[in-house]
Each structure stands twice: as structure tokens, then as C-alpha cells.
Amino acid sequence: MSLPPEKASELKQIIHQQLLKMDVHGRIREVLAETIREELAPEHQQLSTEDLIKALRQRGIIDDVMKELKFVTDVNEKERTAAPKPSTHFVDREPPVLKKANIDPTRRYLYLQVLGGKAFLEHLQEPEPLPGQISSTFTLCLHFRNQRFRSKPVPCACEPDFRDGFLLEVHKDSLGDGSKMVDATTMLSICDPVHMVLIRTDTFGETTLVASYFLEWRSVLAAENGITNIAVELLGVGTESNVSVGVLNIRLEMYPQLNKTLSSEITSTQFTLERQKTAEKERLFLVYAKQWWREYLQIRPTHNGRLVKIFAQDENGVNRPVCSFVRPLRAGRLLDTPRQAARFVSVLGYERAPVIGGGGGKQEQWCTLLAFLCRNKGDCEDHSNLLCSLLLGFGLEAFVCVGTKAKGVPHTWVMTCGADGTITFWESLTGHRYIHRPINPDDPPIVEQPKPLYPYRTIGCVFNHQKFFGNCQPSDAVDLCVFDLHNESRWKPMSGEAIKSVCPPGATSSVPPFPPLCASAIDAAVTSNEIELQLRILVCEHRKDLGLSTVWDDQLSYVLSPALAAYELERTTGVSAGNEEFQDAIRRAVPDGHTFKGFPIHFVHRNARRAFATCLRSPFCEEIICCRGDQVRLAVRVRVFTYPESACAVWIMFACKYRSVL
């Protein structure tokens, strides 16, 4: 193995420093003098290198040096060198695991260890999983100061075997002088909590939010030796937010160790002051919100029935101002355009907050962004808040709209206001965009009015991270609304200063900071191949049950690829391209006298069996899969398009060609 010159010199420097640190040169001189005295006769004054190395090895000096020289090694290095990669597309299943973490000695770190769980009573009756058996798992997700971590999945049990450590950089965002070692007093002013989200994944890959907890880590600043052990009781979410779901044993440790720890009185006083300050700001905002609402109702009595949402409950049942659920979010290199952001949000799963019991009522739960991203699905409010945040990050004037769809179903969507006054609605669940052109009810009947294409019926309010407007126009029908937000006779604004007091950056610790988006961990080519192979097996089995043989046409399958790419491009950009080439290729692939049938379908999950069951419910697709005739050839193509947070759009196309027999 050859090293580049700069790496070789760096390695020599490390070894040289280590040898100086151990005073190896002095020990070698002592051994040399001793060896000359003991083993050489006076007439022989020459000593070979082999003699010296033998003497050093006998005295254990070489072993000591090798023990001290520890290098970071890749656990998977042996496996990779032993089995060379084939020339086809290949992906390492296991990410490289480092035996040692590199710590910058000029920075402070918080080492958070999860040392097991207990009292997860919901899983008390769950049997021990057998070796190789697929079972439900727990995964712990953490966010602290722009850093995100995920634990290894552990089987669900009454005492889940969490054994994970996370190295959190305390001043990731440089606090003034980046090279200065931050002390305990400065760290006491860092009020960002460690947000912990526990996710359960069942055997079918479906995720459930179990708990969301904000860990106050600063108690370690007053701990002896900079180490503290705490038992964290996790409470449920939504309607179960007062019910304990389990306890996690957590150990906190500061690296490097603090020269001087704080007294527990100082830390507890700081926490009390922060709580009082937050409570006072929230109290003042509540007083203001009540006054604003009274004034709004006095404008028109019918305003009482409009959907004006000032507060919403998060997953822990805490009431928070709706403006605090939105803030500008930049996706770095992960998303390039606002329309791509809309596509990303639309492929995150949609799931209404669970309700225990019947009645058809909608359980309100506006999730924090980390909880939404970690389980990869949420309600329409979660999608709208994320899309609005991303559009704000792209520099657009974006708002979340609260209103209703058909039949009076409450709904949220996103609106952007163009510099030329153009109003665009963005449906966060589908990625569709609609231009809003208001209908003027005073126009004479002969004037042709625009026909709205959007599904929205009424609108009560719009908001973002800085502004909140209540709709005070005579009608709250969306198609009649004029979105002149600066006109106070149409839209009643809230005080920007009041909103700023309870929303970042002016807010205190009660509002969790937004986590950064993570790149996808899914390999699109490998996943596409896996799903395609599983679908081929399912089709063969299904046809075999019907007494039909199956012959695949690989070339026809490959020719379907451009169509799937064009469908995704159209969903993302609204532009259709490449259809002429696809049609030409199909004509060439299907001989004269043969019939071609194709059926494309779109999913946001990667479960082949579920997808196949859905396809069979379509009469047209079932006709293709169960095709009978002369010279029947089947084709299937799968294309997975990956997005941040391991979200993906899965396009599947089934096709067949057969000789037409009259």
C-alpha cells in the first residue's frame, strides 16, 4: 500500500511525536549501553542492528510503542479487500464503522450514552425474537444544535437493549471566537435542548411516533467529574401525552473534562429564570391574542365560524402559536428549486393523527419538524409547515393557509405572493400548483368568470414565521377572496412584535430549533432492481395460479424506462418531455400484428407486495398481468427517485405485447 507524500510525512510526524512523548530514544540508549556492557567482549566493539532490535524486543519496548500507536481503522476494511466489488453497480450494505472518534481538543463535546431502557410495558408480553426473525424495532433519533443522529434499531421489548453513544459538539455554531475553549459558564447560556424522538417500525416497515422528549443536558455542568447518569421518563404523544411509555437510562459526560464545575444552585437558578422568562412572554402573547380575537369578532358576528387558528397542539399536547411551526429552512445542496421542494414534501407519507375510538372527529396534532421527518409521514399541517419553511428558505413570500376543502373538511395548504401580485396555491400533499384569480361577484352576468381548478372552499387565516392575518372579507370563500394582505379592511394583521416575542429568533427555549435535512440513504439503482425482481416473482406466482406461463421481454422492460423518468420530471417541473422518443421505441419493439398495453402507477413506499396488491385492484392492470393469448410477452420496469430524508417516489410500469387474433 503506497501513501501520497503529504500523508506519509504526516504519519512520520505522528510517530515521531509519540516516540518523543514516550522518551523512546532515552530508553534505547539505556538498552544499548547495557547490551554493550553485558554481551560484548572488550575486543568486539561492533553491534549489529539485529542484536539491538532483539534486545529491545526482549525488554518489551517495541510492544509498548505499538500499543501506544493507535490509528483509526475501518472495521469493514478486511471485508472490502477480501471481496472485490464486481463491475456492475454495487453498494456497501454496512456503512464503515469507526473504532475511534476524532475529537478536536479545542472544542467542547457532550458524550450522550443510552444505556438501555426499561418499563416499556406495552411490550411486556412480547416474546424474545428468534435468530433471523424479523421483529418490530425501536429507533432513537436525536437533534442538537444542527447535528442529527440515529441509533441502531433494537427489537421492541419491555427492556429494549439500547447501547449507543452520540458525540454532540456543544458549540457547533461558533460562539464568537471559534478557537477559544468554551467554559462551563458560557455553556450554561446555551439553552438548546437535546431533542429525542423514539420511533417504532413494525415488521411491514410502517413507522409510529412513540415519544418526543426535550432533554435538559446542562445538569452535567454541575456534576462531579463532568459525568451524570439520569433516568428519562418518556411520555406518549397526542391523546396519550400524559401516559408513560418507558424509561431510558442516559449517561452524560463532558469532553474534555471541565476544569471547574458549577454549583447545582447556579444551574437550577438559571433554569428557573429561563422558565419564568418564557412563561411571561407566553402569558403576554396570550393576553394579546385574546384581545385580537375579541376585536376580530366585533368586525362581523359570522367571524366566529371561520377557521382562524392562532394556537395548535404539538405531539406532546403543548399549545404553541402556529407561527412557531414555520421558519425559513434551507436544504443546502439537497434540493435545487422550489418545485423540487414541493415534490419532496409530497412524497413524504400522509397520515392523519390517530384517534382512539369512533366519532369521526379529527385529532389535532401539529408535529415538530424532527418528529415529522423521523417517521417520514404526517398530517396535511405537517406537510404545509415544511413546504412553507422550504419556500421561505428559497426567498419566496410564502404563507400557510388554514381553511376547508369540499364538504367543509378542515385543510391547510401553502400560498406564495409574487412580486407582480400573482397568488399561487401549492398543495403540499400532491405538489400541484394553482394560480388564483378571484371572482368579482359585482360583475354583470355577461362577464366570463375564471373557473377555479383548486379544491379549496374557504379560508380563515394565513401565517408564516413573522406575520399572521385573519380573513375579514364579507365572504371567506376562496374563489371570492382578494389576497391584498396589506389592506387591513380585508385582512386583520397581528402585531409583528408580538409574534417575534414567541417565535425564533426572539423566542426562548420553549420553541425547538429546526433540524437540518439529511441526504437520502437509499441507493436508487439497487432499490429499483430489488423491487423489480420481487414484482417479477409475484407476477409469475400469480399467473401460475391461473395456469398461465410467463415469458419476460427484457428489452421491452428497458424501453419503458424513459416513460417513468418523464412522469417524474412532469410531477416535479410541470413540463412533459421525451414522449415522442418513447412512442417511437414502443412501435419498433412491438411487431406488426401485435398489441401493446402499458399501465404506469406511482407509490411513495417501497413494499413490492403492497404495490402488487394495489395494482391488481385496477381492472386495466389486472388485464395486463393476467393476459392470455398468442406469443404473450410481459414487461415490468421500476424506477425509484430518491429525495432527502430517505423519501422516495416509486414508479412502476407493467406492460405486455401479444399477437392479435381475431
C-alpha positions in Angstrom: 0.0 0.0 0.0 1.5 3.3 -1.1 0.7 6.6 0.6 0.8 10.1 -1.0 3.9 12.1 0.1 1.8 14.5 2.3 0.2 11.6 4.1 3.5 9.8 4.6 5.1 12.9 6.1 2.1 13.4 8.4 2.3 9.8 9.5 6.1 10.2 10.2 5.3 13.3 12.3 2.7 11.5 14.4 5.1 8.6 15.1 7.9 11.0 15.9 5.8 12.9 18.4 4.6 9.6 20.0 8.3 8.4 20.4 9.3 11.7 21.9 6.3 11.5 24.3 7.3 8.0 25.5 11.1 9.0 25.7 11.8 6.0 23.5 15.2 7.5 22.4 16.4 7.6 26.0 15.3 4.0 26.7 17.0 2.8 23.5 20.3 4.5 24.7 20.0 2.7 28.1 19.4 -0.7 26.4 22.3 0.0 24.0 24.7 0.8 26.9 23.5 -2.2 28.9 23.8 -4.6 25.9 27.4 -3.4 25.1 28.4 -4.0 28.8 26.8 -7.4 29.2 27.0 -9.1 25.9 30.1 -7.8 24.0 33.6 -8.8 24.8 36.1 -5.9 25.1 37.8 -6.8 21.8 34.5 -6.7 19.8 33.2 -3.1 19.7 30.6 -3.6 16.9 26.9 -4.1 17.4 24.5 -5.2 14.6 21.0 -3.8 14.1 19.5 -7.2 14.6 21.2 -7.5 18.0 19.8 -4.2 19.1 16.2 -5.0 17.9 16.4 -8.4 19.7 17.4 -6.6 22.9 14.6 -4.0 22.6 12.0 -6.8 21.9 13.2 -8.8 25.0 12.7 -5.8 27.2 9.2 -5.2 25.8 9.9 -1.7 24.5 8.7 -2.5 20.9 5.4 -3.9 22.3 4.9 -0.7 24.4 5.4 1.5 21.3 3.0 -0.5 19.2 0.3 -0.4 21.9 0.6 3.4 22.2 0.4 4.0 18.4 -3.3 3.6 17.8 -4.8 4.5 14.5 -8.4 4.9 13.4 -9.2 1.8 11.4 -12.2 0.8 9.3 -13.9 -2.2 10.6 -15.1 -3.2 7.1 -11.6 -2.8 5.5 -10.8 -6.5 5.7 -14.2 -7.4 4.2 -13.8 -5.0 1.3 -10.2 -6.1 0.5 -11.2 -9.8 0.7 -14.2 -9.5 -1.7 -13.5 -7.1 -4.6 -16.5 -5.3 -6.0 -18.0 -6.7 -9.2 -18.0 -4.4 -12.2 -21.8 -4.0 -12.0 -23.4 -1.3 -9.8 -22.7 -2.2 -6.2 -23.4 -0.6 -2.9 -21.9 -1.4 0.6 -24.8 -2.5 2.8 -23.0 -1.7 6.0 -21.6 1.9 6.4 -18.0 2.0 7.6 -17.8 1.9 11.4 -15.0 3.8 13.1 -13.4 2.3 16.2 -12.4 5.7 17.5 -13.9 9.1 17.1 -11.6 12.0 16.2 -12.1 14.8 18.8 -10.9 18.3 18.2 -9.2 19.2 21.5 -10.1 22.8 21.1 -13.8 22.1 21.2 -16.3 21.0 23.9 -18.3 17.9 23.4 -21.2 16.3 25.2 -21.0 12.5 25.1 -24.5 11.1 25.4 -24.8 7.4 26.0 -28.1 5.5 26.0 -27.6 2.5 28.4 -30.8 0.6 27.8 -34.4 1.1 28.5 -37.0 -0.3 31.0 -40.7 -0.3 31.8 -41.9 -0.2 28.1 -45.0 -2.0 29.4 -46.8 -2.1 26.1 -44.2 -4.8 25.0 -44.4 -6.8 28.2 -46.0 -9.8 26.6 -43.8 -9.7 23.5 -41.7 -12.9 23.1 -38.0 -12.8 22.5 -37.3 -12.7 18.8 -35.8 -15.8 17.4 -32.4 -15.5 15.5 -33.1 -14.3 12.0 -36.8 -13.5 12.8 -38.0 -10.0 11.7 -39.5 -8.1 14.6 -40.7 -4.6 15.4 -37.9 -2.3 16.3 -37.2 0.9 18.2 -35.0 3.7 16.8 -33.9 6.7 18.7 -33.4 10.0 16.7 -31.5 13.0 18.2 -31.1 16.6 17.2 -28.8 19.1 18.9 -27.5 22.4 17.5 -27.8 21.5 13.8 -26.4 17.9 14.4 -28.6 14.8 13.8 -28.0 11.3 15.0 -29.9 8.0 14.7 -29.4 4.9 16.9 -29.1 1.4 15.7 -32.6 -0.3 15.6 -33.2 -2.6 18.6 -36.0 -5.1 18.9 -39.1 -3.8 20.8 -39.2 -5.3 24.3 -40.2 -4.3 27.8 -36.5 -3.6 28.4 -35.1 -2.6 25.0 -31.4 -3.1 24.6 -30.3 0.4 23.6 -26.5 0.6 23.6 -25.5 3.7 21.7 -23.3 6.7 22.2 -23.5 10.1 20.5 -20.8 12.7 20.4 -22.5 16.1 20.3 -20.4 19.2 19.6 -21.6 21.8 22.1 -20.6 24.9 20.1 -21.2 23.6 16.6 -22.3 27.1 15.7 -19.3 29.1 16.7 -19.9 31.3 19.7 -17.7 34.3 18.9 -14.1 33.1 19.0 -14.1 29.6 17.5 -10.6 28.7 18.7 -11.4 29.6 22.3 -12.3 26.7 24.6 -15.8 27.3 25.9 -16.1 27.2 29.7 -19.0 26.0 32.0 -20.4 29.5 32.5 -20.7 30.1 28.7 -22.2 26.6 28.2 -24.9 27.4 30.8 -26.2 30.1 28.5 -26.7 27.6 25.6 -30.3 26.8 26.2 -30.8 24.5 23.2 -32.1 21.1 24.4 -31.3 17.7 23.0 -34.5 16.7 21.1 -35.0 12.9 21.3 -37.6 11.2 19.2 -38.5 7.5 19.6 -39.8 5.7 16.5 -41.3 2.2 16.3 -41.0 0.4 13.0 -43.2 -2.7 12.5 -42.4 -5.8 10.5 -44.0 -4.2 7.4 -41.8 -1.1 7.6 -44.6 1.2 8.9 -43.4 3.8 11.4 -45.1 5.1 14.5 -44.2 8.0 16.7 -43.8 6.7 20.2 -42.3 9.6 22.2 -40.8 13.1 21.7 -38.7 14.4 24.6 -36.5 17.5 25.2 -33.5 16.6 27.3 -32.0 19.3 29.5 -28.4 18.4 29.3 -26.9 21.3 31.3 -27.2 19.4 34.6 -23.9 17.8 33.7 -22.2 21.2 34.2 -22.7 20.8 37.9 -21.9 17.1 38.1 -18.8 15.9 39.8 -16.1 14.8 37.3 -18.4 16.2 34.5 -20.4 12.9 34.4 -24.0 12.4 35.3 -26.5 9.5 35.0 -30.2 10.2 34.6 -33.3 8.2 34.0 -35.5 9.9 31.4 -39.2 9.0 31.6 -40.7 9.2 28.1 -44.4 10.2 27.8 -46.7 9.2 24.9 -47.9 11.5 22.1 -51.2 13.0 21.2 -54.1 11.7 23.3 -51.5 9.7 25.4 -49.3 12.7 26.2 -49.8 12.1 29.9 -49.1 8.4 29.8 -45.6 7.0 30.5 -44.4 4.7 27.6 -41.0 3.8 29.2 -37.7 4.9 30.8 -34.3 5.4 29.2 -31.1 5.3 31.2 -28.8 8.1 29.9 -25.2 9.0 30.8 -23.9 12.4 30.1 -20.2 13.3 30.0 -18.2 16.4 29.0 -15.2 16.1 26.8 -12.6 17.4 27.5 -13.3 17.4 31.3 -14.3 20.8 32.8 -11.6 22.5 34.8 -14.2 24.0 37.0 -17.8 22.7 37.5 -20.7 24.9 38.5 -22.7 24.5 41.7 -26.1 22.9 41.4 -27.7 26.2 42.9 -26.3 28.2 39.9 -27.7 25.8 37.3 -31.1 25.4 39.0 -31.4 29.2 39.3 -30.6 29.6 35.6 -33.3 27.1 34.6 -35.8 28.8 36.9 -35.0 32.2 35.4 -35.4 30.8 31.8 -38.7 29.2 32.6 -40.0 32.4 34.2 -38.9 34.5 31.2 -40.6 32.1 28.8 -43.8 31.8 30.8 -44.0 35.6 31.0 -43.6 36.0 27.2 -46.2 33.3 26.5 -48.6 34.9 29.0 -48.3 38.4 27.4 -48.8 36.8 23.9 -51.9 35.0 25.2 -53.3 38.3 26.6 -52.6 40.0 23.2 -54.2 37.1 21.2 -57.4 37.2 23.3 -57.7 41.0 22.7 -57.0 40.5 18.9 -59.7 37.8 18.7 -62.3 40.0 20.5 -61.6 42.7 18.0 -61.9 40.3 15.1 -65.3 39.0 16.3 -66.6 42.6 16.6 -66.0 43.2 12.9 -68.7 40.7 11.9 -70.5 38.1 14.1 -70.1 35.4 11.4 -66.3 35.5 12.0 -66.9 33.1 14.9 -67.4 30.3 12.5 -64.2 30.9 10.4 -61.1 28.8 10.8 -58.8 31.3 12.4 -56.0 29.2 14.0 -53.8 31.1 16.4 -52.6 28.2 18.6 -52.0 24.5 17.8 -51.1 21.5 19.9 -47.8 19.7 19.2 -47.2 15.9 19.6 -46.7 16.4 23.4 -50.1 18.2 23.8 -48.4 21.6 24.3 -50.2 24.6 22.9 -47.9 26.7 20.7 -48.5 29.7 18.4 -48.9 28.5 14.8 -46.2 30.9 13.6 -43.6 29.0 15.6 -44.2 25.9 13.4 -42.7 27.7 10.4 -39.4 29.4 9.7 -37.0 29.7 6.7 -35.4 26.3 6.1 -32.5 26.0 3.6 -31.9 22.5 2.2 -28.3 23.1 1.2 -27.4 21.0 -1.9 -30.2 18.6 -1.3 -33.0 20.5 -3.2 -32.4 22.9 -6.1 -35.7 24.5 -6.8 -39.0 25.4 -5.0 -40.9 22.9 -7.3 -38.4 20.2 -6.3 -39.1 21.1 -2.7 -42.8 20.7 -3.3 -42.2 17.3 -4.9 -40.1 16.2 -1.9 -42.8 17.2 0.6 -45.5 15.5 -1.4 -43.6 12.1 -1.4 -43.5 12.1 2.4 -46.3 9.9 3.6 -49.7 11.3 4.6 -51.3 10.0 7.8 -53.9 11.6 9.9 -53.2 11.8 13.7 -54.5 8.5 15.2 -57.8 8.7 17.2 -58.8 6.2 19.9 -62.5 5.3 19.5 -65.0 6.3 16.8 -67.0 9.5 16.2 -65.1 10.6 13.1 -63.5 13.6 14.9 -60.2 14.8 13.7 -57.4 14.6 16.4 -55.3 17.7 16.2 -51.5 17.2 16.3 -49.1 19.5 14.6 -45.8 17.7 14.9 -42.4 19.3 15.4 -40.2 19.0 12.3 -37.9 16.4 13.8 -40.8 14.1 14.7 -42.3 14.5 11.2 -39.1 13.8 9.4 -38.1 10.8 11.6 -41.3 8.9 10.9 -41.4 10.1 7.3 -45.2 10.8 7.4 -47.6 13.2 8.9 -50.9 15.2 8.5 -51.6 17.9 6.0 -50.5 20.6 8.6 -47.0 19.0 8.9 -46.6 18.9 5.1 -47.8 22.5 4.8 -45.5 23.8 7.5 -42.4 22.1 6.0 -43.2 23.2 2.4 -43.8 26.8 3.6 -40.5 26.7 5.5 -38.6 25.5 2.4 -40.2 28.1 0.1 -39.3 30.8 2.6 -35.7 29.4 2.5 -35.8 29.8 -1.3 -36.6 33.5 -0.8 -40.3 33.4 -1.7 -43.0 35.2 0.3 -44.9 32.1 1.5 -47.7 31.6 3.9 -49.6 28.6 5.3 -53.4 28.9 4.6 -55.9 27.4 7.0 -59.4 26.7 5.6 -61.6 23.9 4.3 -61.9 21.7 1.3 -65.1 20.2 -0.1 -67.8 19.2 2.4 -66.3 21.5 5.0 -63.3 19.3 5.8 -60.5 21.4 7.5 -57.4 21.6 5.5 -54.1 23.5 5.2 -52.1 24.4 2.1 -49.4 26.9 1.1 -49.7 30.2 -0.8 -46.9 32.3 -2.4 -47.3 36.0 -3.3 -45.4 37.0 -6.4 -43.7 40.5 -6.8 -46.3 41.2 -9.5 -49.2 40.3 -7.2 -49.7 36.8 -8.6 -51.1 34.5 -6.0 -50.1 30.8 -6.3 -51.5 28.0 -4.2 -49.3 24.9 -3.5 -51.0 21.7 -2.4 -48.4 20.1 -0.1 -49.8 16.6 -0.3 -49.6 16.4 -4.1 -47.1 19.1 -5.2 -49.7 20.6 -7.5 -49.7 24.4 -8.1 -52.7 26.6 -8.9 -52.9 30.2 -10.0 -55.6 32.1 -8.0 -57.8 34.5 -10.0 -60.6 36.0 -7.8 -64.2 36.1 -9.0 -65.8 39.5 -8.7 -69.4 39.0 -7.6 -70.3 42.5 -8.7 -69.5 41.9 -12.4 -72.5 41.7 -14.8 -73.5 38.1 -15.8 -72.2 38.5 -19.3 -68.6 38.8 -18.0 -66.9 35.4 -18.1 -65.5 34.5 -14.6 -62.5 32.3 -14.1 -63.3 28.7 -13.1 -61.2 27.7 -10.1 -59.2 24.4 -10.5 -58.1 24.2 -6.9 -60.0 22.0 -4.3 -60.2 24.7 -1.6 -63.5 26.2 -0.5 -63.0 28.6 2.4 -60.0 30.3 4.0 -59.9 31.7 7.6 -56.3 32.9 8.1 -52.8 32.9 6.6 -49.5 32.9 8.5 -45.7 32.5 8.4 -42.9 32.9 10.8 -43.3 36.7 11.0 -46.9 37.5 10.1 -50.4 36.4 10.8 -53.6 37.7 9.0 -57.2 36.9 9.8 -59.6 37.0 6.8 -62.2 39.7 7.5 -63.7 40.0 3.9 -67.5 39.6 3.7 -67.2 36.1 2.4 -64.5 33.5 3.3 -65.0 31.6 0.0 -61.5 31.2 -1.5 -62.7 32.0 -5.1 -64.0 35.4 -3.9 -61.0 36.3 -1.8 -58.7 39.1 -2.7 -55.2 38.4 -1.3 -54.2 42.1 -0.7 -52.6 41.3 2.7 -51.7 45.0 3.2 -55.3 46.1 3.1 -56.5 45.9 6.8 -60.1 46.1 5.7 -59.7 42.7 4.1 -57.1 41.1 6.3 -56.7 41.8 10.0 -53.0 41.6 10.9 -51.4 40.6 14.2 -48.6 42.6 15.7 -45.2 41.6 14.3 -43.5 42.4 17.6 -45.9 40.1 19.5 -45.2 37.2 17.0 -41.5 37.8 17.3 -41.6 37.5 21.1 -42.8 33.9 20.9 -41.2 32.7 17.7 -37.5 32.4 16.7 -35.1 34.1 16.7 -36.6 36.2 19.6 -38.2 33.2 21.4 -36.7 31.3 24.3 -36.2 27.6 24.8 -39.9 26.6 24.6 -39.7 26.5 20.7 -37.5 23.7 19.4 -34.9 24.7 16.7 -35.3 23.2 13.3 -33.1 20.3 12.3 -31.2 20.2 9.0 -32.4 17.9 6.3 -30.4 14.7 5.8 -29.4 13.2 2.4 -31.1 10.0 1.3 -29.6 6.8 2.5 -31.3 4.8 -0.3 -29.4 3.7 -3.4 -31.9 4.3 -6.2 -30.5 1.7 -8.6 -30.2 -1.1 -6.1 -33.7 -0.5 -4.7 -35.2 -0.3 -8.2 -33.6 -3.7 -9.1 -34.8 -5.3 -5.8 -38.5 -4.1 -6.2 -38.5 -5.1 -9.9 -37.2 -8.6 -9.1 -39.8 -9.1 -6.3 -42.6 -8.0 -8.7 -41.4 -10.4 -11.4 -41.7 -13.3 -8.8 -45.1 -12.1 -7.7 -46.4 -11.9 -11.3 -45.0 -15.4 -12.1 -46.7 -16.9 -9.0 -50.0 -15.1 -9.7 -50.0 -16.4 -13.4 -49.0 -19.9 -12.3 -52.1 -20.0 -10.0 -54.2 -19.2 -13.1 -52.5 -21.9 -15.1 -50.6 -19.4 -17.3 -46.9 -19.5 -18.2 -44.8 -16.3 -18.0 -42.2 -15.1 -20.6 -40.4 -11.8 -19.9 -39.2 -9.5 -22.5 -36.1 -7.7 -21.1 -35.7 -5.3 -24.0 -39.4 -4.2 -23.7 -38.9 -3.7 -19.9 -35.8 -1.5 -20.6 -37.7 0.6 -23.2 -40.2 1.6 -20.5 -37.6 3.5 -18.5 -37.9 6.8 -20.4 -41.6 7.0 -19.7 -41.1 6.6 -16.0 -38.4 9.3 -16.0 -40.7 11.6 -17.9 -43.6 11.0 -15.4 -41.3 12.1 -12.5 -40.0 15.1 -14.4 -43.5 16.2 -15.1 -44.5 15.8 -11.4 -41.5 17.9 -10.4 -41.4 20.6 -13.0 -44.8 20.5 -14.7 -43.0 20.0 -18.1 -43.6 16.9 -20.2 -40.7 15.8 -22.3 -39.5 12.7 -24.3 -42.9 11.3 -25.2 -42.1 11.2 -29.0 -39.0 9.0 -28.5 -40.8 6.7 -26.1 -43.7 6.1 -28.6 -41.2 5.5 -31.4 -39.3 2.9 -29.3 -42.5 1.1 -28.5 -43.6 1.0 -32.1 -40.2 -0.6 -33.0 -40.4 -3.0 -30.1 -43.9 -4.3 -31.0 -44.1 -6.2 -34.3 -46.9 -5.7 -36.8 -50.0 -7.6 -35.9 -49.2 -7.4 -32.2 -51.0 -5.3 -29.5 -49.2 -3.4 -26.7 -50.7 -2.4 -23.4 -49.0 -0.5 -20.6 -50.0 0.6 -17.1 -48.0 3.1 -15.0 -48.6 3.6 -11.3 -46.9 5.7 -8.6 -46.2 4.9 -4.9 -44.3 6.6 -2.1 -43.4 3.3 -0.3 -41.0 0.5 -1.3 -43.1 -2.5 -0.3 -43.4 -4.6 -3.5 -46.2 -6.9 -2.2 -48.3 -4.0 -1.2 -47.8 -2.3 -4.5 -48.7 -5.5 -6.4 -51.9 -5.9 -4.4 -52.9 -2.3 -5.2 -52.1 -2.9 -9.0 -54.3 -6.0 -9.1 -57.3 -3.8 -7.9 -57.1 -1.9 -11.1 -59.0 -3.8 -13.9 -56.7 -2.4 -16.6 -53.5 -3.6 -14.8 -55.1 -6.9 -13.9 -55.8 -7.4 -17.6 -52.1 -6.9 -18.4 -50.8 -9.2 -15.6 -53.3 -11.9 -16.4 -53.0 -11.5 -20.2 -53.9 -14.6 -22.3 -53.2 -15.0 -26.0 -50.6 -16.0 -28.6 -47.0 -15.0 -28.1 -47.6 -13.1 -24.9 -44.6 -11.3 -23.6 -44.6 -9.4 -20.3 -42.5 -6.5 -19.1 -42.2 -4.6 -15.8 -40.0 -1.7 -15.0 -39.4 0.0 -11.6 -37.7 3.4 -11.2 -37.0 4.8 -7.7 -36.4 8.5 -7.4 -34.7 9.4 -4.1 -35.2 12.6 -2.1 -33.9 13.9 1.2 -34.8 12.1 4.5 -34.9 8.8 2.5 -38.2 9.7 1.0 -38.7 8.3 -2.5 -41.1 8.3 -5.4 -41.5 4.8 -6.9 -42.8 4.5 -10.4 -43.9 1.1 -11.7 -45.0 0.2 -15.2 -46.5 -3.1 -16.2 -46.7 -3.9 -19.9 -47.5 -6.7 -22.3 -47.5 -7.4 -26.0 -49.3 -10.2 -27.8 -50.4 -11.3 -31.3 -53.8 -10.1 -32.1 -56.1 -13.0 -33.0 -59.5 -12.1 -34.4 
